[in-house]
């Protein structure tokens, strides 16, 4: 049981990566949409299984939210993915903030902070 940081790259507006979470491989897709949020843009995250079957369509990356926990039928992800603002201001990430000021973390199932 642990808290794991999920690597992110703010130099690319769209990318995907394979991650191992609770001993299972998932595909995370992150993309930045510059046309919303009054022109400030917004990061979104999707989750798929290792065969690229979509488990959860894009959800906004909001700081201090459990990003996929509102999807009660998503029983395949036992832990929690969340975004954390390292500046302490609880501000959602802009285009170049994800992986810098704002980090993605995975809290493994059964871990207590």
Protein Blocks (a to p, Z undefined) as FASTA:
>chain_A
ZZddddddfkbfbdcddddeehiacdddddddfkggnhnopaddddddfkopafbdcddd
dehiafklmmmklmmbmbdcddddfkonopacdfklgoplpccddddehiaZZ
